[in-house]
Amino acid sequence: MSLGAMPSVSATPAFSLESLKRDTQVLSSDAFEGRGPLSAGEDKTVAYVTAAMKKAGLVPGFNGGYTQPVPLVQTQTQKSPAPRLQIDGPSGKHDFSYQQEVTLNTRRSTSEVDLKNSEVVFVGYGVNAPERNWNDYAGIDVRGKTVLILINDPDWQSPLGKGPFGGAAMTYYGRWTYKYEEAARQGAAAAIIVHSDAAAGYPFSVLTSSLGGARVSLDRTDGSAGLLAAEAWITHSAAERLVESSGQKLDELEKAAALPGFEARSLNVAANFAFKVKMSHGVSKNIVGLLPGKRRADEYLIYTAHWDHLGHCPPDQSGDDICNGAIDNATGVAGLLELARAYKRSAKTDRSILFMATTGEEYGLLGSEYYATHPAYPLAKTVAEIDIDPLSFMLGCTRDISLVADRTELADVVRRAAALQGRVVTPDSSPEEGNRYRSDTLSFSRAGVPAVVLGNGIDVVGQPPGWGKAKLASYSEHHYHQPSDAYDIHWNWCGALQDLALYFGIGERLANGPTWQKSHADAAPRAMACSKETEGRSLRPLRQAKDKQATAVLLTAANSRPSRSPRDRTSPCGRRSSSDRCRLARSRAWCARRQDERRAGTVPDAPARHR
């Protein structure tokens, strides 16, 4: 969409604060048990959100129904017998306390992990980024071994914009998901990630809550192939003890790992993992409602908000073992539903709008990844995706709004919509946390769909400078992924209403705009696209389920999904396009849209400012 062709915007509709509060309070109540996937809490959540979508006037968004089946495998590390990580080295045997010093998990379809005498290799930050001339695995064979990995990017302590990975702003290479993925691609048997509050962006308590209960992952046709036998985190102090058992110093290894030319090295110690696993297969659900467009109903804008949270988690000091996820992300789902009601009351948009509450976001963006590889509507005809996660941190009204990812022309749409509110769009206030890789927008960006992810403003009206950022830091330390993330009747909803109006303003422009946005995916998602696409091909579309109705729905989805054109099937891993622009863009979905527009005469072949 060229900026000169920005559509007119109708008056912002009135939003119901009462509905926002009700939906948030209900979804985050103990009755919903933390909304864990494949739980009774999921059943209640799906029923509640589906009923709300119907009442809002949305039509079924997936094969005649309101849910898209997402096949999952669930694993949970059992507490008895006590899970064990033991390091055997020159100085003897060293045990590490489960949930105090280490977390231990697997995504394999197995009832037990028993890995013995696995050589431990320190691989620095565990990055293989040929486009940045960086490979921490160069010159070493880690097949069957345990890799010890530092979290974040090699240059994360450098100033913003400095260094081969951009300094303080975390790339996808810095995320824990990438660390495990790359270790598995290298053939490692297990991976241990070294935690630190500063490098990870959250305290170790977040990991014990997030990883202490049941975990879910996408069910794949190849079962356990390509998955690590053990995935672990270790506290920094415990990692120091582990490295010292080999006669080395962790701080010296950390310094070496941050330098170009780093060489991985064996620690000459062996890891022994032993823990029992409760494993099952099931079908979770994305909840999908559609508001058909009036002129270009076969083109789509998508709003997403993940409905899932952690379910039952390790109890806090009061004995509360339900991670309710009120801020994260009952507020987002409440906002999604209120946006649907507002659009239904307003003038019909040109494009259709899909409202989707996704599953499994907390466990690795699972629902959005599944939709991106099994879309209900062609991604080549999807103008953008807007994710709400969360709606607000309830700080109050702000003079600013944070744009977490400023990589597309969508940034201009966001700025124009914010300007009408008298607000300033600022860069990500915490780039070191890698927030753009921690939301469902990543799944859509990888598929070539431009995406919007916003962060809470920190210049809070009526508060001194620095107050807003301090409050966000306090939430991260004391409430994020904890039972204390619960509904509070004293919340200040001013900022939530403000942001909801902004989400509406952004979406209305995109749903009525004449042409497409373009996506500038950065190096990490591009580099990961091939491996993720390969993984995507092995996602299990159907598993014989105990729930016959769910099985029937899966059969319908597998058999009735329309065949895609060769243009739709192209990807960053496929054949090169004849278009120079496509070779540069690295996004086949975007290229397909641009080529359609050229054929239709809506995009000139001569270079233009916003092409």
Summary of the structure (lengths in Angstrom):
residues: 611
radius of gyration: 23.6
end to end distance: 9.2
largest distance: 73.0
contacts: 2155
relative contact order: 0.16
helix: 36%
strand: 23%
